[in-house]
Each structure stands twice: as structure tokens, then as C-alpha cells.
Amino acid sequence: MFLEIENLLKPDEVNRLRSIASSSPFVSGRASNPHNISKNNFQIDFASPGYKESSKLLLDAFMRNEEFRLFALPKVIAPPMICRYQPGMAYGRHSDEAYAIVDGKRMRFDVSSTVFLGDPKASLGGELTIHLGSQPIRIKGSPGSAVVYPSSTIHEVLPLEQGERLVAITFIESEVRDPMRRGLLYDLNEVYALEGERMEWENRIRLQHVHTCLRRMWAE
């Protein structure tokens, strides 16, 4: 199960992130994943002031978005980073790491997210492709939109043929480790939000009770 969020970022935030990207140094993307030979991109230099500013801006945007919070149930969010692809670059099929050291602490990667910063009409190729069974789903979002999906999902970035692919990525340790349980909690909350006003009060309270008890039971 994955979630698309249309307006995670405001237009002025997209413009600011593009400005940071244009003025900040980038290094090889292999710096954060040296063992994956299929990774061919650039990422913002962690030592640059632009990294700190962009990371905070993105983190604030994630945390104010209720749809993201309900879907991912974030416990810890890794500092987001801007990534850039130029023609010929790609990132082959992979699933994200289970654990990594983030800010000196061991963090479990349950949920991954890509935030789109570039104009999809200004490039050819470079789609984020999520493989669900035999059906590949290609996503090339509008500026400021995001896609959120389990880190265990096999996905890739198709070769960029023309233009530039500019995105930001992050990883989330969720309160609820299991993606099926997270999905059930999200669906229950959606039913409550959409149908709750039409339910008899007693049934509405019972539905809310089931949701909160399951979240309490499954949370770590």
C-alpha cells in the first residue's frame, strides 16, 4: 500500500528548495549507499548549510501534514535530503535498508518517501517505479507532491533521458512496524472520518475504540 500526497509543500517552499539545490554542492549518491552498484545519482552535501536548511523545511512539511502522519505513524524521521539526476542516471531495482545509523543512533526504516521538486514536463524518463506484484506503477509527481510507501517495497528510478530529476527523499521509523497493520489502522481511520458523522453515536464510539486499542496494542 502506498500513498500519494498532492500538496505536501507550498509553492514558495518548492521555490526555496530549488534555489538551495541550485546553489549547494552535491556529491555522489553512492556516499550514502556504497554497496549498491545500480545507484547512479547525486545527493546534497551533508556539510553544506543548504542541507540543514532544506532538511528542516522538508521535515516541518511532513510533520504538519495530517495525511502523512495518519499513514506513516512516524516515530522517527530521518533528515530528508535533496537528490539530483542528470541524463543517463538511474537507480536500479532495490528495497531500502532495514536499519541504518542516523545522527549516531540506530534507526529502523519502515516507510520511505519521495518528494518531487522538479517540473515533470521539463524532463523525459526518471519515473519512480514501484513494483507491486507483476504490476509496475510509474510515478512522476507534480512539484510539491510526495509518495509514501513501505521501505520493503521493490522500487527503482528509471533512466533519465532528458532534463533533470530533482527530488527529496527520507525514511521513517513508524510506531507500527508491520505495513499490513499500518494499512488497517489507516483504513479504519478513513472509515471513521468519512462515515462517522452518519453513524449512530454508540457505533461511532465503538469504531473509535477499536482503532485506538489496535494502535495501542501494535505500537512500539
ChimeraX commands (.cxc) that place a marker at each C-alpha (Angstrom):
marker #1 position 0.00,0.00,0.00 radius 0.5
marker #1 position 1.33,3.43,-0.87 radius 0.5
marker #1 position 0.00,6.96,-0.53 radius 0.5
marker #1 position 0.27,9.95,-2.85 radius 0.5
marker #1 position 0.06,13.40,-1.22 radius 0.5
marker #1 position -0.71,16.20,-3.67 radius 0.5
marker #1 position 0.47,19.29,-1.79 radius 0.5
marker #1 position 2.99,18.35,0.86 radius 0.5
marker #1 position 4.91,21.54,0.06 radius 0.5
marker #1 position 3.67,25.05,-0.60 radius 0.5
marker #1 position 4.78,26.73,-3.86 radius 0.5
marker #1 position 7.15,29.10,-2.05 radius 0.5
marker #1 position 8.74,26.11,-0.30 radius 0.5
marker #1 position 9.29,24.36,-3.63 radius 0.5
marker #1 position 10.93,27.51,-4.98 radius 0.5
marker #1 position 13.17,27.79,-1.92 radius 0.5
marker #1 position 14.26,24.16,-2.18 radius 0.5
marker #1 position 15.04,24.59,-5.87 radius 0.5
marker #1 position 17.10,27.66,-5.01 radius 0.5
marker #1 position 19.01,25.74,-2.35 radius 0.5
marker #1 position 19.66,22.93,-4.82 radius 0.5
marker #1 position 20.99,25.33,-7.44 radius 0.5
marker #1 position 23.47,26.94,-5.02 radius 0.5
marker #1 position 24.57,23.93,-2.93 radius 0.5
marker #1 position 27.34,21.40,-3.63 radius 0.5
marker #1 position 26.33,17.83,-4.46 radius 0.5
marker #1 position 28.27,14.59,-4.05 radius 0.5
marker #1 position 27.86,11.08,-5.45 radius 0.5
marker #1 position 24.75,9.30,-4.18 radius 0.5
marker #1 position 26.92,6.26,-3.54 radius 0.5
marker #1 position 28.19,8.12,-0.44 radius 0.5
marker #1 position 25.07,7.01,1.45 radius 0.5
marker #1 position 24.81,3.56,-0.15 radius 0.5
marker #1 position 28.24,2.49,-1.42 radius 0.5
marker #1 position 27.32,-1.17,-1.87 radius 0.5
marker #1 position 24.51,-0.69,-4.41 radius 0.5
marker #1 position 26.17,-0.65,-7.82 radius 0.5
marker #1 position 22.88,0.31,-9.52 radius 0.5
marker #1 position 22.70,3.68,-7.73 radius 0.5
marker #1 position 23.80,6.50,-10.01 radius 0.5
marker #1 position 22.75,9.96,-8.85 radius 0.5
marker #1 position 23.86,12.96,-6.81 radius 0.5
marker #1 position 22.84,14.00,-3.29 radius 0.5
marker #1 position 23.27,17.29,-1.49 radius 0.5
marker #1 position 26.49,17.58,0.50 radius 0.5
marker #1 position 25.68,16.97,4.18 radius 0.5
marker #1 position 28.35,19.50,5.18 radius 0.5
marker #1 position 26.66,22.37,3.35 radius 0.5
marker #1 position 24.40,24.96,5.02 radius 0.5
marker #1 position 21.83,24.23,2.32 radius 0.5
marker #1 position 21.45,20.67,3.54 radius 0.5
marker #1 position 20.50,21.78,7.04 radius 0.5
marker #1 position 18.02,24.40,5.82 radius 0.5
marker #1 position 16.40,22.14,3.24 radius 0.5
marker #1 position 16.19,19.23,5.65 radius 0.5
marker #1 position 14.40,21.32,8.28 radius 0.5
marker #1 position 12.00,22.78,5.74 radius 0.5
marker #1 position 11.06,19.32,4.47 radius 0.5
marker #1 position 10.79,17.83,7.94 radius 0.5
marker #1 position 8.42,20.61,9.04 radius 0.5
marker #1 position 6.28,19.99,5.95 radius 0.5
marker #1 position 5.99,16.28,6.72 radius 0.5
marker #1 position 5.06,16.84,10.34 radius 0.5
marker #1 position 2.31,19.39,9.62 radius 0.5
marker #1 position 0.65,17.06,7.07 radius 0.5
marker #1 position -2.09,15.05,8.78 radius 0.5
marker #1 position -2.48,12.60,5.90 radius 0.5
marker #1 position 1.20,11.66,6.16 radius 0.5
marker #1 position 1.04,11.30,9.94 radius 0.5
marker #1 position -2.01,9.03,9.80 radius 0.5
marker #1 position -0.48,6.84,7.08 radius 0.5
marker #1 position 3.11,6.54,8.34 radius 0.5
marker #1 position 2.52,6.90,12.12 radius 0.5
marker #1 position 6.02,8.41,12.40 radius 0.5
marker #1 position 8.14,7.75,15.44 radius 0.5
marker #1 position 11.44,8.99,13.94 radius 0.5
marker #1 position 12.01,10.71,10.59 radius 0.5
marker #1 position 15.48,10.71,9.07 radius 0.5
marker #1 position 16.67,14.15,7.94 radius 0.5
marker #1 position 15.37,14.50,4.36 radius 0.5
marker #1 position 17.93,15.11,1.62 radius 0.5
marker #1 position 17.72,16.53,-1.89 radius 0.5
marker #1 position 18.82,14.25,-4.75 radius 0.5
marker #1 position 19.56,15.16,-8.35 radius 0.5
marker #1 position 19.63,13.05,-11.51 radius 0.5
marker #1 position 21.14,14.09,-14.84 radius 0.5
marker #1 position 20.65,12.40,-18.22 radius 0.5
marker #1 position 21.84,8.80,-18.15 radius 0.5
marker #1 position 21.45,8.45,-14.38 radius 0.5
marker #1 position 19.17,5.88,-12.74 radius 0.5
marker #1 position 18.69,3.85,-9.58 radius 0.5
marker #1 position 18.05,0.16,-10.25 radius 0.5
marker #1 position 15.55,-2.12,-8.55 radius 0.5
marker #1 position 16.04,-2.33,-4.81 radius 0.5
marker #1 position 14.31,-2.25,-1.46 radius 0.5
marker #1 position 15.57,0.16,1.16 radius 0.5
marker #1 position 17.78,-0.80,4.08 radius 0.5
marker #1 position 16.13,-2.32,7.14 radius 0.5
marker #1 position 18.32,-0.35,9.56 radius 0.5
marker #1 position 20.84,2.47,9.36 radius 0.5
marker #1 position 22.75,4.73,11.71 radius 0.5
marker #1 position 21.11,8.17,11.60 radius 0.5
marker #1 position 22.52,11.02,13.69 radius 0.5
marker #1 position 24.51,8.47,15.70 radius 0.5
marker #1 position 21.51,6.26,16.51 radius 0.5
marker #1 position 20.29,3.00,15.01 radius 0.5
marker #1 position 17.06,3.61,13.12 radius 0.5
marker #1 position 14.70,1.11,11.52 radius 0.5
marker #1 position 13.42,2.02,8.04 radius 0.5
marker #1 position 9.72,1.10,7.86 radius 0.5
marker #1 position 8.44,3.74,5.44 radius 0.5
marker #1 position 10.14,5.61,2.59 radius 0.5
marker #1 position 9.09,8.81,0.88 radius 0.5
marker #1 position 9.98,10.74,-2.27 radius 0.5
marker #1 position 9.08,14.43,-2.61 radius 0.5
marker #1 position 9.01,15.81,-6.15 radius 0.5
marker #1 position 10.61,19.22,-6.70 radius 0.5
marker #1 position 11.11,19.46,-10.46 radius 0.5
marker #1 position 8.61,20.11,-13.24 radius 0.5
marker #1 position 7.67,16.70,-14.71 radius 0.5
marker #1 position 7.09,18.29,-18.12 radius 0.5
marker #1 position 10.69,19.51,-18.26 radius 0.5
marker #1 position 12.23,16.03,-18.24 radius 0.5
marker #1 position 11.91,12.70,-20.02 radius 0.5
marker #1 position 12.20,9.44,-18.10 radius 0.5
marker #1 position 13.28,9.23,-14.48 radius 0.5
marker #1 position 9.97,7.92,-13.14 radius 0.5
marker #1 position 9.85,6.44,-9.67 radius 0.5
marker #1 position 8.61,2.91,-10.34 radius 0.5
marker #1 position 7.07,0.87,-7.54 radius 0.5
marker #1 position 6.70,-2.86,-8.21 radius 0.5
marker #1 position 3.56,-4.37,-6.72 radius 0.5
marker #1 position 3.43,-7.98,-7.81 radius 0.5
marker #1 position 3.67,-8.06,-11.61 radius 0.5
marker #1 position 2.34,-4.52,-12.00 radius 0.5
marker #1 position 4.89,-1.68,-12.09 radius 0.5
marker #1 position 3.45,1.68,-11.06 radius 0.5
marker #1 position 5.28,4.67,-12.52 radius 0.5
marker #1 position 5.04,7.95,-10.65 radius 0.5
marker #1 position 6.29,11.36,-11.74 radius 0.5
marker #1 position 4.63,13.79,-9.40 radius 0.5
marker #1 position 3.95,17.50,-9.68 radius 0.5
marker #1 position 6.20,19.93,-7.76 radius 0.5
marker #1 position 5.49,19.75,-4.03 radius 0.5
marker #1 position 3.76,16.36,-4.16 radius 0.5
marker #1 position 5.03,13.25,-2.38 radius 0.5
marker #1 position 4.64,9.49,-2.45 radius 0.5
marker #1 position 4.94,7.37,0.71 radius 0.5
marker #1 position 5.41,3.59,0.65 radius 0.5
marker #1 position 6.78,0.70,2.73 radius 0.5
marker #1 position 10.58,0.61,2.67 radius 0.5
marker #1 position 10.43,-3.12,1.90 radius 0.5
marker #1 position 8.73,-2.41,-1.45 radius 0.5
marker #1 position 10.88,-3.13,-4.51 radius 0.5
marker #1 position 11.23,0.12,-6.44 radius 0.5
marker #1 position 13.55,1.89,-8.85 radius 0.5
marker #1 position 14.17,5.16,-10.68 radius 0.5
marker #1 position 14.09,4.64,-14.43 radius 0.5
marker #1 position 16.92,6.11,-16.51 radius 0.5
marker #1 position 16.60,9.85,-17.06 radius 0.5
marker #1 position 16.73,10.60,-20.77 radius 0.5
marker #1 position 16.42,14.40,-20.85 radius 0.5
marker #1 position 16.36,17.29,-18.39 radius 0.5
marker #1 position 16.87,16.98,-14.65 radius 0.5
marker #1 position 15.18,14.96,-11.92 radius 0.5
marker #1 position 15.13,16.87,-8.62 radius 0.5
marker #1 position 13.57,15.19,-5.60 radius 0.5
marker #1 position 13.98,14.86,-1.86 radius 0.5
marker #1 position 13.90,11.56,-0.01 radius 0.5
marker #1 position 13.55,10.43,3.58 radius 0.5
marker #1 position 12.92,7.33,5.68 radius 0.5
marker #1 position 10.61,6.85,8.63 radius 0.5
marker #1 position 10.63,4.57,11.64 radius 0.5
marker #1 position 6.96,4.01,12.36 radius 0.5
marker #1 position 5.22,3.45,15.68 radius 0.5
marker #1 position 3.78,0.35,13.98 radius 0.5
marker #1 position 6.41,-1.81,12.28 radius 0.5
marker #1 position 4.13,-4.07,10.21 radius 0.5
marker #1 position 2.85,-2.49,6.95 radius 0.5
marker #1 position -0.38,-4.51,6.98 radius 0.5
marker #1 position -1.22,-3.28,10.48 radius 0.5
marker #1 position -0.41,0.30,9.49 radius 0.5
marker #1 position -2.72,-0.12,6.49 radius 0.5
marker #1 position -5.55,-1.43,8.63 radius 0.5
marker #1 position -5.21,1.47,11.05 radius 0.5
marker #1 position -5.21,3.93,8.17 radius 0.5
marker #1 position -8.33,2.34,6.64 radius 0.5
marker #1 position -10.16,2.32,9.96 radius 0.5
marker #1 position -9.36,5.98,10.46 radius 0.5
marker #1 position -10.58,6.76,6.92 radius 0.5
marker #1 position -13.89,4.99,7.59 radius 0.5
marker #1 position -14.27,6.91,10.85 radius 0.5
marker #1 position -13.55,10.23,9.12 radius 0.5
marker #1 position -15.84,9.58,6.14 radius 0.5
marker #1 position -18.73,7.74,7.78 radius 0.5
marker #1 position -18.54,8.70,11.45 radius 0.5
marker #1 position -20.99,11.59,11.23 radius 0.5
marker #1 position -23.63,9.28,9.74 radius 0.5
marker #1 position -23.22,6.56,12.37 radius 0.5
marker #1 position -25.24,6.24,15.48 radius 0.5
marker #1 position -23.17,7.66,18.34 radius 0.5
marker #1 position -22.72,4.29,20.04 radius 0.5
marker #1 position -21.34,2.66,16.88 radius 0.5
marker #1 position -19.07,5.64,16.24 radius 0.5
marker #1 position -17.56,5.31,19.71 radius 0.5
marker #1 position -17.09,1.57,19.25 radius 0.5
marker #1 position -15.26,2.11,15.95 radius 0.5
marker #1 position -13.01,4.72,17.53 radius 0.5
marker #1 position -12.39,2.37,20.44 radius 0.5
marker #1 position -11.29,-0.44,18.10 radius 0.5
marker #1 position -8.92,1.91,16.26 radius 0.5
marker #1 position -7.26,3.31,19.38 radius 0.5
marker #1 position -6.97,-0.09,21.05 radius 0.5
marker #1 position -5.32,-1.64,17.98 radius 0.5
marker #1 position -2.91,1.28,17.71 radius 0.5
marker #1 position -2.04,0.95,21.38 radius 0.5
marker #1 position -1.61,-2.83,21.02 radius 0.5
marker #1 position 0.61,-2.61,17.93 radius 0.5
marker #1 position 2.69,0.47,18.76 radius 0.5
marker #1 position 6.31,0.06,19.82 radius 0.5
marker link #1:1,2 radius 0.2
marker link #1:2,3 radius 0.2
marker link #1:3,4 radius 0.2
marker link #1:4,5 radius 0.2
marker link #1:5,6 radius 0.2
marker link #1:6,7 radius 0.2
marker link #1:7,8 radius 0.2
marker link #1:8,9 radius 0.2
marker link #1:9,10 radius 0.2
marker link #1:10,11 radius 0.2
marker link #1:11,12 radius 0.2
marker link #1:12,13 radius 0.2
marker link #1:13,14 radius 0.2
marker link #1:14,15 radius 0.2
marker link #1:15,16 radius 0.2
marker link #1:16,17 radius 0.2
marker link #1:17,18 radius 0.2
marker link #1:18,19 radius 0.2
marker link #1:19,20 radius 0.2
marker link #1:20,21 radius 0.2
marker link #1:21,22 radius 0.2
marker link #1:22,23 radius 0.2
marker link #1:23,24 radius 0.2
marker link #1:24,25 radius 0.2
marker link #1:25,26 radius 0.2
marker link #1:26,27 radius 0.2
marker link #1:27,28 radius 0.2
marker link #1:28,29 radius 0.2
marker link #1:29,30 radius 0.2
marker link #1:30,31 radius 0.2
marker link #1:31,32 radius 0.2
marker link #1:32,33 radius 0.2
marker link #1:33,34 radius 0.2
marker link #1:34,35 radius 0.2
marker link #1:35,36 radius 0.2
marker link #1:36,37 radius 0.2
marker link #1:37,38 radius 0.2
marker link #1:38,39 radius 0.2
marker link #1:39,40 radius 0.2
marker link #1:40,41 radius 0.2
marker link #1:41,42 radius 0.2
marker link #1:42,43 radius 0.2
marker link #1:43,44 radius 0.2
marker link #1:44,45 radius 0.2
marker link #1:45,46 radius 0.2
marker link #1:46,47 radius 0.2
marker link #1:47,48 radius 0.2
marker link #1:48,49 radius 0.2
marker link #1:49,50 radius 0.2
marker link #1:50,51 radius 0.2
marker link #1:51,52 radius 0.2
marker link #1:52,53 radius 0.2
marker link #1:53,54 radius 0.2
marker link #1:54,55 radius 0.2
marker link #1:55,56 radius 0.2
marker link #1:56,57 radius 0.2
marker link #1:57,58 radius 0.2
marker link #1:58,59 radius 0.2
marker link #1:59,60 radius 0.2
marker link #1:60,61 radius 0.2
marker link #1:61,62 radius 0.2
marker link #1:62,63 radius 0.2
marker link #1:63,64 radius 0.2
marker link #1:64,65 radius 0.2
marker link #1:65,66 radius 0.2
marker link #1:66,67 radius 0.2
marker link #1:67,68 radius 0.2
marker link #1:68,69 radius 0.2
marker link #1:69,70 radius 0.2
marker link #1:70,71 radius 0.2
marker link #1:71,72 radius 0.2
marker link #1:72,73 radius 0.2
marker link #1:73,74 radius 0.2
marker link #1:74,75 radius 0.2
marker link #1:75,76 radius 0.2
marker link #1:76,77 radius 0.2
marker link #1:77,78 radius 0.2
marker link #1:78,79 radius 0.2
marker link #1:79,80 radius 0.2
marker link #1:80,81 radius 0.2
marker link #1:81,82 radius 0.2
marker link #1:82,83 radius 0.2
marker link #1:83,84 radius 0.2
marker link #1:84,85 radius 0.2
marker link #1:85,86 radius 0.2
marker link #1:86,87 radius 0.2
marker link #1:87,88 radius 0.2
marker link #1:88,89 radius 0.2
marker link #1:89,90 radius 0.2
marker link #1:90,91 radius 0.2
marker link #1:91,92 radius 0.2
marker link #1:92,93 radius 0.2
marker link #1:93,94 radius 0.2
marker link #1:94,95 radius 0.2
marker link #1:95,96 radius 0.2
marker link #1:96,97 radius 0.2
marker link #1:97,98 radius 0.2
marker link #1:98,99 radius 0.2
marker link #1:99,100 radius 0.2
marker link #1:100,101 radius 0.2
marker link #1:101,102 radius 0.2
marker link #1:102,103 radius 0.2
marker link #1:103,104 radius 0.2
marker link #1:104,105 radius 0.2
marker link #1:105,106 radius 0.2
marker link #1:106,107 radius 0.2
marker link #1:107,108 radius 0.2
marker link #1:108,109 radius 0.2
marker link #1:109,110 radius 0.2
marker link #1:110,111 radius 0.2
marker link #1:111,112 radius 0.2
marker link #1:112,113 radius 0.2
marker link #1:113,114 radius 0.2
marker link #1:114,115 radius 0.2
marker link #1:115,116 radius 0.2
marker link #1:116,117 radius 0.2
marker link #1:117,118 radius 0.2
marker link #1:118,119 radius 0.2
marker link #1:119,120 radius 0.2
marker link #1:120,121 radius 0.2
marker link #1:121,122 radius 0.2
marker link #1:122,123 radius 0.2
marker link #1:123,124 radius 0.2
marker link #1:124,125 radius 0.2
marker link #1:125,126 radius 0.2
marker link #1:126,127 radius 0.2
marker link #1:127,128 radius 0.2
marker link #1:128,129 radius 0.2
marker link #1:129,130 radius 0.2
marker link #1:130,131 radius 0.2
marker link #1:131,132 radius 0.2
marker link #1:132,133 radius 0.2
marker link #1:133,134 radius 0.2
marker link #1:134,135 radius 0.2
marker link #1:135,136 radius 0.2
marker link #1:136,137 radius 0.2
marker link #1:137,138 radius 0.2
marker link #1:138,139 radius 0.2
marker link #1:139,140 radius 0.2
marker link #1:140,141 radius 0.2
marker link #1:141,142 radius 0.2
marker link #1:142,143 radius 0.2
marker link #1:143,144 radius 0.2
marker link #1:144,145 radius 0.2
marker link #1:145,146 radius 0.2
marker link #1:146,147 radius 0.2
marker link #1:147,148 radius 0.2
marker link #1:148,149 radius 0.2
marker link #1:149,150 radius 0.2
marker link #1:150,151 radius 0.2
marker link #1:151,152 radius 0.2
marker link #1:152,153 radius 0.2
marker link #1:153,154 radius 0.2
marker link #1:154,155 radius 0.2
marker link #1:155,156 radius 0.2
marker link #1:156,157 radius 0.2
marker link #1:157,158 radius 0.2
marker link #1:158,159 radius 0.2
marker link #1:159,160 radius 0.2
marker link #1:160,161 radius 0.2
marker link #1:161,162 radius 0.2
marker link #1:162,163 radius 0.2
marker link #1:163,164 radius 0.2
marker link #1:164,165 radius 0.2
marker link #1:165,166 radius 0.2
marker link #1:166,167 radius 0.2
marker link #1:167,168 radius 0.2
marker link #1:168,169 radius 0.2
marker link #1:169,170 radius 0.2
marker link #1:170,171 radius 0.2
marker link #1:171,172 radius 0.2
marker link #1:172,173 radius 0.2
marker link #1:173,174 radius 0.2
marker link #1:174,175 radius 0.2
marker link #1:175,176 radius 0.2
marker link #1:176,177 radius 0.2
marker link #1:177,178 radius 0.2
marker link #1:178,179 radius 0.2
marker link #1:179,180 radius 0.2
marker link #1:180,181 radius 0.2
marker link #1:181,182 radius 0.2
marker link #1:182,183 radius 0.2
marker link #1:183,184 radius 0.2
marker link #1:184,185 radius 0.2
marker link #1:185,186 radius 0.2
marker link #1:186,187 radius 0.2
marker link #1:187,188 radius 0.2
marker link #1:188,189 radius 0.2
marker link #1:189,190 radius 0.2
marker link #1:190,191 radius 0.2
marker link #1:191,192 radius 0.2
marker link #1:192,193 radius 0.2
marker link #1:193,194 radius 0.2
marker link #1:194,195 radius 0.2
marker link #1:195,196 radius 0.2
marker link #1:196,197 radius 0.2
marker link #1:197,198 radius 0.2
marker link #1:198,199 radius 0.2
marker link #1:199,200 radius 0.2
marker link #1:200,201 radius 0.2
marker link #1:201,202 radius 0.2
marker link #1:202,203 radius 0.2
marker link #1:203,204 radius 0.2
marker link #1:204,205 radius 0.2
marker link #1:205,206 radius 0.2
marker link #1:206,207 radius 0.2
marker link #1:207,208 radius 0.2
marker link #1:208,209 radius 0.2
marker link #1:209,210 radius 0.2
marker link #1:210,211 radius 0.2
marker link #1:211,212 radius 0.2
marker link #1:212,213 radius 0.2
marker link #1:213,214 radius 0.2
marker link #1:214,215 radius 0.2
marker link #1:215,216 radius 0.2
marker link #1:216,217 radius 0.2
marker link #1:217,218 radius 0.2
marker link #1:218,219 radius 0.2
marker link #1:219,220 radius 0.2
view
